[in-house]
């Protein structure tokens, strides 16, 4: 997962961030592998929230993790951001 956050950080520096979010929002299936291997900082959580919000109810996101779902909230970090990400991910959850 850390590589996911390299492009947004660089894209913000040179103004490409909105295009990067649009690109990730259009991908039919976004796969996040090894979710939870690193605790997110606030910037990473905000970037992820923006990507998830753009995909919300439009495209699928697949998350693989060895971290139990109950521990995801703490891994995301700041409580308000964690709540927002949690809501976007789990209000459309299908088994």
N, CA, C and O atoms as CSV, one atom per row, in Angstrom:
chain,resi,resn,atom,element,x,y,z
A,1,UNK,N,N,0.791,-1.218,0.000
A,1,UNK,CA,C,0.000,0.000,0.000
A,1,UNK,C,C,0.829,1.276,0.000
A,1,UNK,O,O,0.352,2.275,-0.539
A,2,UNK,N,N,2.021,1.321,0.557
A,2,UNK,CA,C,2.750,2.587,0.564
A,2,UNK,C,C,2.945,3.192,-0.825
A,2,UNK,O,O,2.950,4.415,-0.964
A,3,UNK,N,N,3.108,2.355,-1.859
A,3,UNK,CA,C,3.294,2.894,-3.211
A,3,UNK,C,C,2.071,3.658,-3.685
A,3,UNK,O,O,2.193,4.589,-4.481
A,4,UNK,N,N,0.896,3.278,-3.207
A,4,UNK,CA,C,-0.326,3.992,-3.580
A,4,UNK,C,C,-0.225,5.466,-3.220
A,4,UNK,O,O,-0.808,6.313,-3.896
A,5,UNK,N,N,0.508,5.775,-2.166
A,5,UNK,CA,C,0.569,7.151,-1.683
A,5,UNK,C,C,1.732,7.946,-2.248
A,5,UNK,O,O,1.830,9.147,-1.995
A,6,UNK,N,N,2.616,7.313,-3.006
A,6,UNK,CA,C,3.713,8.044,-3.633
A,6,UNK,C,C,3.188,8.947,-4.738
A,6,UNK,O,O,3.540,10.126,-4.786
A,7,UNK,N,N,2.350,8.416,-5.631
A,7,UNK,CA,C,1.827,9.214,-6.736
A,7,UNK,C,C,0.994,10.400,-6.263
A,7,UNK,O,O,1.212,11.507,-6.755
A,8,UNK,N,N,0.053,10.229,-5.337
A,8,UNK,CA,C,-0.700,11.402,-4.882
A,8,UNK,C,C,0.190,12.484,-4.274
A,8,UNK,O,O,-0.040,13.672,-4.503
A,9,UNK,N,N,1.191,12.093,-3.513
A,9,UNK,CA,C,2.080,13.088,-2.903
A,9,UNK,C,C,2.817,13.873,-3.984
A,9,UNK,O,O,2.910,15.098,-3.908
A,10,UNK,N,N,3.335,13.183,-4.978
A,10,UNK,CA,C,4.027,13.858,-6.078
A,10,UNK,C,C,3.050,14.657,-6.934
A,10,UNK,O,O,3.362,15.766,-7.368
A,11,UNK,N,N,1.880,14.101,-7.174
A,11,UNK,CA,C,0.883,14.775,-8.008
A,11,UNK,C,C,0.409,16.080,-7.382
A,11,UNK,O,O,0.095,17.032,-8.096
A,12,UNK,N,N,0.354,16.130,-6.068
A,12,UNK,CA,C,-0.049,17.378,-5.408
A,12,UNK,C,C,1.002,18.457,-5.615
A,12,UNK,O,O,0.675,19.639,-5.719
A,13,UNK,N,N,2.256,18.050,-5.673
A,13,UNK,CA,C,3.341,19.013,-5.856
A,13,UNK,C,C,3.309,19.655,-7.233
A,13,UNK,O,O,3.623,20.837,-7.366
A,14,UNK,N,N,2.939,18.907,-8.247
A,14,UNK,CA,C,2.963,19.473,-9.600
A,14,UNK,C,C,1.573,19.700,-10.195
A,14,UNK,O,O,1.450,19.955,-11.393
A,15,UNK,N,N,0.530,19.610,-9.373
A,15,UNK,CA,C,-0.813,19.948,-9.826
A,15,UNK,C,C,-1.563,18.841,-10.545
A,15,UNK,O,O,-2.634,19.092,-11.098
A,16,UNK,N,N,-1.036,17.625,-10.555
A,16,UNK,CA,C,-1.694,16.516,-11.248
A,16,UNK,C,C,-2.686,15.757,-10.378
A,16,UNK,O,O,-3.329,14.827,-10.863
A,17,UNK,N,N,-2.827,16.118,-9.128
A,17,UNK,CA,C,-3.648,15.326,-8.213
A,17,UNK,C,C,-5.089,15.151,-8.684
A,17,UNK,O,O,-5.593,14.028,-8.650
A,18,UNK,N,N,-5.773,16.202,-9.120
A,18,UNK,CA,C,-7.157,15.995,-9.589
A,18,UNK,C,C,-7.247,14.991,-10.742
A,18,UNK,O,O,-8.185,14.196,-10.797
A,19,UNK,N,N,-6.289,15.019,-11.653
A,19,UNK,CA,C,-6.296,14.059,-12.768
A,19,UNK,C,C,-6.027,12.643,-12.277
A,19,UNK,O,O,-6.604,11.685,-12.792
A,20,UNK,N,N,-5.151,12.509,-11.284
A,20,UNK,CA,C,-4.860,11.189,-10.729
A,20,UNK,C,C,-6.101,10.608,-10.056
A,20,UNK,O,O,-6.409,9.429,-10.230
A,21,UNK,N,N,-6.810,11.430,-9.290
A,21,UNK,CA,C,-8.041,10.969,-8.639
A,21,UNK,C,C,-9.065,10.563,-9.696
A,21,UNK,O,O,-9.722,9.531,-9.559
A,22,UNK,N,N,-9.203,11.366,-10.743
A,22,UNK,CA,C,-10.132,11.021,-11.830
A,22,UNK,C,C,-9.756,9.689,-12.472
A,22,UNK,O,O,-10.625,8.866,-12.761
A,23,UNK,N,N,-8.471,9.481,-12.692
A,23,UNK,CA,C,-8.001,8.232,-13.299
A,23,UNK,C,C,-8.332,7.038,-12.404
A,23,UNK,O,O,-8.836,6.023,-12.886
A,24,UNK,N,N,-8.052,7.154,-11.112
A,24,UNK,CA,C,-8.351,6.068,-10.179
A,24,UNK,C,C,-9.855,5.868,-10.019
A,24,UNK,O,O,-10.308,4.752,-9.763
A,25,UNK,N,N,-10.621,6.928,-10.168
A,25,UNK,CA,C,-12.078,6.831,-10.050
A,25,UNK,C,C,-12.688,6.086,-11.230
A,25,UNK,O,O,-13.764,5.503,-11.101
A,26,UNK,N,N,-12.017,6.100,-12.374
A,26,UNK,CA,C,-12.559,5.454,-13.574
A,26,UNK,C,C,-12.171,3.986,-13.712
A,26,UNK,O,O,-12.774,3.258,-14.500
A,27,UNK,N,N,-11.179,3.551,-12.962
A,27,UNK,CA,C,-10.754,2.149,-13.041
A,27,UNK,C,C,-11.930,1.265,-12.640
A,27,UNK,O,O,-12.558,1.491,-11.606
A,28,UNK,N,N,-12.225,0.265,-13.458
A,28,UNK,CA,C,-13.379,-0.597,-13.192
A,28,UNK,C,C,-13.285,-1.281,-11.830
A,28,UNK,O,O,-14.264,-1.329,-11.086
A,29,UNK,N,N,-12.100,-1.812,-11.504
A,29,UNK,CA,C,-11.881,-2.476,-10.218
A,29,UNK,C,C,-10.559,-1.988,-9.643
A,29,UNK,O,O,-9.500,-2.238,-10.217
A,30,UNK,N,N,-10.616,-1.304,-8.526
A,30,UNK,CA,C,-9.417,-0.849,-7.822
A,30,UNK,C,C,-9.091,-1.895,-6.765
A,30,UNK,O,O,-9.911,-2.176,-5.890
A,31,UNK,N,N,-7.896,-2.470,-6.845
A,31,UNK,CA,C,-7.475,-3.507,-5.909
A,31,UNK,C,C,-6.430,-2.929,-4.967
A,31,UNK,O,O,-5.384,-2.448,-5.403
A,32,UNK,N,N,-6.722,-2.980,-3.676
A,32,UNK,CA,C,-5.771,-2.563,-2.643
A,32,UNK,C,C,-5.305,-3.823,-1.933
A,32,UNK,O,O,-6.047,-4.429,-1.160
A,33,UNK,N,N,-4.078,-4.202,-2.203
A,33,UNK,CA,C,-3.518,-5.433,-1.656
A,33,UNK,C,C,-2.696,-5.113,-0.408
A,33,UNK,O,O,-2.052,-4.067,-0.330
A,34,UNK,N,N,-2.725,-6.004,0.545
A,34,UNK,CA,C,-1.987,-5.838,1.812
A,34,UNK,C,C,-2.451,-4.619,2.608
A,34,UNK,O,O,-1.639,-3.933,3.228
A,35,UNK,N,N,-3.734,-4.355,2.589
A,35,UNK,CA,C,-4.326,-3.260,3.365
A,35,UNK,C,C,-3.964,-3.427,4.832
A,35,UNK,O,O,-4.078,-4.518,5.391
A,36,UNK,N,N,-3.536,-2.356,5.438
A,36,UNK,CA,C,-3.282,-2.368,6.868
A,36,UNK,C,C,-1.865,-2.705,7.269
A,36,UNK,O,O,-1.581,-2.871,8.455
A,37,UNK,N,N,-0.962,-2.809,6.294
A,37,UNK,CA,C,0.425,-3.102,6.660
A,37,UNK,C,C,1.123,-1.882,7.234
A,37,UNK,O,O,2.158,-2.007,7.889
A,38,UNK,N,N,0.560,-0.696,6.992
A,38,UNK,CA,C,1.116,0.552,7.516
A,38,UNK,C,C,-0.017,1.423,8.045
A,38,UNK,O,O,-1.093,1.481,7.451
A,39,UNK,N,N,0.225,2.090,9.148
A,39,UNK,CA,C,-0.737,3.062,9.661
A,39,UNK,C,C,-0.705,4.284,8.747
A,39,UNK,O,O,0.367,4.734,8.343
A,40,UNK,N,N,-1.873,4.815,8.426
A,40,UNK,CA,C,-1.957,5.968,7.536
A,40,UNK,C,C,-1.788,7.262,8.314
A,40,UNK,O,O,-2.244,7.375,9.452
A,41,UNK,N,N,-1.130,8.242,7.697
A,41,UNK,CA,C,-1.107,9.575,8.289
A,41,UNK,C,C,-2.323,10.342,7.764
A,41,UNK,O,O,-3.040,9.845,6.896
A,42,UNK,N,N,-2.557,11.542,8.282
A,42,UNK,CA,C,-3.758,12.295,7.896
A,42,UNK,C,C,-3.797,12.592,6.399
A,42,UNK,O,O,-4.861,12.508,5.785
A,43,UNK,N,N,-2.662,12.935,5.803
A,43,UNK,CA,C,-2.630,13.234,4.370
A,43,UNK,C,C,-3.018,12.005,3.560
A,43,UNK,O,O,-3.801,12.101,2.616
A,44,UNK,N,N,-2.478,10.860,3.924
A,44,UNK,CA,C,-2.800,9.625,3.216
A,44,UNK,C,C,-4.273,9.264,3.381
A,44,UNK,O,O,-4.921,8.820,2.433
A,45,UNK,N,N,-4.793,9.456,4.583
A,45,UNK,CA,C,-6.214,9.174,4.825
A,45,UNK,C,C,-7.103,10.087,3.991
A,45,UNK,O,O,-8.097,9.636,3.422
A,46,UNK,N,N,-6.752,11.368,3.916
A,46,UNK,CA,C,-7.522,12.311,3.098
A,46,UNK,C,C,-7.472,11.937,1.620
A,46,UNK,O,O,-8.491,11.976,0.931
A,47,UNK,N,N,-6.291,11.575,1.136
A,47,UNK,CA,C,-6.157,11.166,-0.266
A,47,UNK,C,C,-7.018,9.938,-0.546
A,47,UNK,O,O,-7.728,9.880,-1.551
A,48,UNK,N,N,-6.948,8.973,0.340
A,48,UNK,CA,C,-7.724,7.749,0.172
A,48,UNK,C,C,-9.221,8.035,0.222
A,48,UNK,O,O,-9.985,7.486,-0.572
A,49,UNK,N,N,-9.639,8.886,1.143
A,49,UNK,CA,C,-11.048,9.258,1.234
A,49,UNK,C,C,-11.518,9.902,-0.068
A,49,UNK,O,O,-12.604,9.593,-0.559
A,50,UNK,N,N,-10.713,10.783,-0.620
A,50,UNK,CA,C,-11.102,11.443,-1.866
A,50,UNK,C,C,-11.256,10.425,-3.004
A,50,UNK,O,O,-12.199,10.503,-3.791
A,51,UNK,N,N,-10.336,9.487,-3.079
A,51,UNK,CA,C,-10.420,8.448,-4.108
A,51,UNK,C,C,-11.671,7.595,-3.899
A,51,UNK,O,O,-12.414,7.340,-4.847
A,52,UNK,N,N,-11.903,7.159,-2.672
A,52,UNK,CA,C,-13.082,6.334,-2.383
A,52,UNK,C,C,-14.377,7.093,-2.654
A,52,UNK,O,O,-15.331,6.519,-3.180
A,53,UNK,N,N,-14.422,8.373,-2.302
A,53,UNK,CA,C,-15.638,9.157,-2.545
A,53,UNK,C,C,-15.921,9.288,-4.035
A,53,UNK,O,O,-17.080,9.251,-4.449
A,54,UNK,N,N,-14.887,9.440,-4.839
A,54,UNK,CA,C,-15.080,9.532,-6.288
A,54,UNK,C,C,-15.576,8.208,-6.879
A,54,UNK,O,O,-16.271,8.204,-7.895
A,55,UNK,N,N,-15.226,7.108,-6.258
A,55,UNK,CA,C,-15.636,5.785,-6.741
A,55,UNK,C,C,-16.989,5.355,-6.171
A,55,UNK,O,O,-17.612,4.432,-6.696
A,56,UNK,N,N,-17.438,5.997,-5.130
A,56,UNK,CA,C,-18.623,5.607,-4.371
A,56,UNK,C,C,-19.831,5.397,-5.285
A,56,UNK,O,O,-20.205,6.290,-6.044
A,57,UNK,N,N,-20.430,4.226,-5.208
A,57,UNK,CA,C,-21.620,3.821,-5.968
A,57,UNK,C,C,-21.394,3.762,-7.479
A,57,UNK,O,O,-22.353,3.616,-8.236
A,58,UNK,N,N,-20.139,3.874,-7.929
A,58,UNK,CA,C,-19.865,3.851,-9.367
A,58,UNK,C,C,-19.012,2.665,-9.789
A,58,UNK,O,O,-19.288,2.012,-10.795
A,59,UNK,N,N,-17.981,2.398,-9.014
A,59,UNK,CA,C,-17.011,1.361,-9.377
A,59,UNK,C,C,-16.711,0.497,-8.163
A,59,UNK,O,O,-17.021,0.863,-7.029
A,60,UNK,N,N,-16.107,-0.647,-8.416
A,60,UNK,CA,C,-15.807,-1.601,-7.341
A,60,UNK,C,C,-14.396,-1.407,-6.798
A,60,UNK,O,O,-13.476,-1.016,-7.517
A,61,UNK,N,N,-14.258,-1.691,-5.516
A,61,UNK,CA,C,-12.962,-1.663,-4.849
A,61,UNK,C,C,-12.810,-2.973,-4.094
A,61,UNK,O,O,-13.693,-3.373,-3.336
A,62,UNK,N,N,-11.686,-3.634,-4.309
A,62,UNK,CA,C,-11.383,-4.895,-3.648
A,62,UNK,C,C,-10.210,-4.665,-2.705
A,62,UNK,O,O,-9.161,-4.165,-3.112
A,63,UNK,N,N,-10.397,-5.035,-1.446
A,63,UNK,CA,C,-9.352,-4.849,-0.443
A,63,UNK,C,C,-8.968,-6.211,0.114
A,63,UNK,O,O,-9.825,-6.976,0.556
A,64,UNK,N,N,-7.667,-6.508,0.088
A,64,UNK,CA,C,-7.172,-7.726,0.724
A,64,UNK,C,C,-6.349,-7.311,1.932
A,64,UNK,O,O,-5.595,-6.339,1.880
A,65,UNK,N,N,-6.499,-8.059,3.021
A,65,UNK,CA,C,-5.793,-7.699,4.249
A,65,UNK,C,C,-5.638,-8.906,5.152
A,65,UNK,O,O,-6.481,-9.803,5.171
A,66,UNK,N,N,-4.562,-8.912,5.887
A,66,UNK,CA,C,-4.411,-9.882,6.961
A,66,UNK,C,C,-4.836,-9.254,8.281
A,66,UNK,O,O,-5.056,-9.951,9.270
A,67,UNK,N,N,-4.946,-7.940,8.285
A,67,UNK,CA,C,-5.391,-7.198,9.459
A,67,UNK,C,C,-6.897,-7.400,9.631
A,67,UNK,O,O,-7.649,-7.206,8.676
A,68,UNK,N,N,-7.351,-7.781,10.818
A,68,UNK,CA,C,-8.789,-7.957,11.027
A,68,UNK,C,C,-9.552,-6.649,10.773
A,68,UNK,O,O,-9.057,-5.564,11.078
A,69,UNK,N,N,-10.738,-6.765,10.222
A,69,UNK,CA,C,-11.556,-5.587,9.927
A,69,UNK,C,C,-11.738,-4.719,11.171
A,69,UNK,O,O,-11.770,-3.493,11.065
A,70,UNK,N,N,-11.855,-5.325,12.330
A,70,UNK,CA,C,-12.034,-4.575,13.573
A,70,UNK,C,C,-10.862,-3.638,13.858
A,70,UNK,O,O,-11.018,-2.675,14.609
A,71,UNK,N,N,-9.702,-3.900,13.278
A,71,UNK,CA,C,-8.518,-3.065,13.518
A,71,UNK,C,C,-8.315,-2.000,12.442
A,71,UNK,O,O,-7.415,-1.170,12.570
A,72,UNK,N,N,-9.124,-2.005,11.390
A,72,UNK,CA,C,-8.951,-1.048,10.295
A,72,UNK,C,C,-9.127,0.390,10.756
A,72,UNK,O,O,-8.375,1.271,10.339
A,73,UNK,N,N,-10.094,0.631,11.597
A,73,UNK,CA,C,-10.390,1.991,12.044
A,73,UNK,C,C,-9.155,2.624,12.676
A,73,UNK,O,O,-8.810,3.768,12.376
A,74,UNK,N,N,-8.501,1.881,13.540
A,74,UNK,CA,C,-7.295,2.391,14.203
A,74,UNK,C,C,-6.156,2.584,13.201
A,74,UNK,O,O,-5.395,3.545,13.317
A,75,UNK,N,N,-6.028,1.701,12.236
A,75,UNK,CA,C,-4.977,1.795,11.228
A,75,UNK,C,C,-5.150,3.028,10.351
A,75,UNK,O,O,-4.166,3.625,9.916
A,76,UNK,N,N,-6.397,3.412,10.091
A,76,UNK,CA,C,-6.655,4.583,9.254
A,76,UNK,C,C,-6.195,5.853,9.954
A,76,UNK,O,O,-5.746,6.792,9.297
A,77,UNK,N,N,-6.301,5.896,11.270
A,77,UNK,CA,C,-5.763,7.048,11.993
A,77,UNK,C,C,-6.840,7.930,12.587
A,77,UNK,O,O,-7.719,7.458,13.308
A,78,UNK,N,N,-6.766,9.207,12.281
A,78,UNK,CA,C,-7.638,10.229,12.866
A,78,UNK,C,C,-9.097,9.779,12.787
A,78,UNK,O,O,-9.566,9.341,11.736
A,79,UNK,N,N,-9.802,9.891,13.902
A,79,UNK,CA,C,-11.134,9.297,14.053
A,79,UNK,C,C,-12.152,9.774,13.017
A,79,UNK,O,O,-12.900,8.960,12.475
A,80,UNK,N,N,-12.194,11.063,12.736
A,80,UNK,CA,C,-13.177,11.584,11.784
A,80,UNK,C,C,-12.904,11.057,10.382
A,80,UNK,O,O,-13.831,10.673,9.668
A,81,UNK,N,N,-11.640,11.038,9.991
A,81,UNK,CA,C,-11.282,10.494,8.678
A,81,UNK,C,C,-11.569,8.999,8.617
A,81,UNK,O,O,-12.069,8.495,7.611
A,82,UNK,N,N,-11.254,8.303,9.686
A,82,UNK,CA,C,-11.518,6.862,9.735
A,82,UNK,C,C,-13.014,6.594,9.609
A,82,UNK,O,O,-13.417,5.681,8.888
A,83,UNK,N,N,-13.836,7.372,10.295
A,83,UNK,CA,C,-15.294,7.219,10.194
A,83,UNK,C,C,-15.775,7.446,8.762
A,83,UNK,O,O,-16.608,6.698,8.252
A,84,UNK,N,N,-15.242,8.486,8.120
A,84,UNK,CA,C,-15.666,8.804,6.759
A,84,UNK,C,C,-15.275,7.694,5.782
A,84,UNK,O,O,-16.084,7.287,4.948
A,85,UNK,N,N,-14.048,7.210,5.885
A,85,UNK,CA,C,-13.594,6.124,5.015
A,85,UNK,C,C,-14.406,4.867,5.283
A,85,UNK,O,O,-14.842,4.187,4.355
A,86,UNK,N,N,-14.602,4.568,6.550
A,86,UNK,CA,C,-15.383,3.395,6.962
A,86,UNK,C,C,-16.783,3.447,6.348
A,86,UNK,O,O,-17.276,2.450,5.822
A,87,UNK,N,N,-17.411,4.609,6.419
A,87,UNK,CA,C,-18.765,4.780,5.889
A,87,UNK,C,C,-18.803,4.540,4.387
A,87,UNK,O,O,-19.671,3.820,3.894
A,88,UNK,N,N,-17.867,5.138,3.657
A,88,UNK,CA,C,-17.843,4.971,2.204
A,88,UNK,C,C,-17.588,3.510,1.830
A,88,UNK,O,O,-18.187,2.999,0.884
A,89,UNK,N,N,-16.712,2.846,2.558
A,89,UNK,CA,C,-16.401,1.451,2.243
A,89,UNK,C,C,-17.536,0.503,2.591
A,89,UNK,O,O,-17.863,-0.389,1.808
A,90,UNK,N,N,-18.131,0.686,3.743
A,90,UNK,CA,C,-19.038,-0.335,4.250
A,90,UNK,C,C,-20.515,-0.058,4.039
A,90,UNK,O,O,-21.333,-0.933,4.323
A,91,UNK,N,N,-20.897,1.110,3.558
A,91,UNK,CA,C,-22.318,1.325,3.275
A,91,UNK,C,C,-22.721,0.664,1.969
A,91,UNK,O,O,-23.909,0.491,1.700
A,92,UNK,N,N,-21.736,0.292,1.153
A,92,UNK,CA,C,-22.040,-0.370,-0.119
A,92,UNK,C,C,-21.460,-1.773,-0.174
A,92,UNK,O,O,-21.343,-2.349,-1.255
A,93,UNK,N,N,-21.102,-2.321,0.954
A,93,UNK,CA,C,-20.473,-3.633,1.032
A,93,UNK,C,C,-21.401,-4.715,0.510
A,93,UNK,O,O,-22.575,-4.781,0.875
A,94,UNK,N,N,-20.854,-5.563,-0.352
A,94,UNK,CA,C,-21.588,-6.735,-0.815
A,94,UNK,C,C,-20.719,-7.960,-0.600
A,94,UNK,O,O,-19.501,-7.916,-0.769
A,95,UNK,N,N,-21.352,-9.032,-0.231
A,95,UNK,CA,C,-20.590,-10.262,0.037
A,95,UNK,C,C,-20.549,-11.133,-1.192
A,95,UNK,O,O,-19.954,-12.211,-1.165
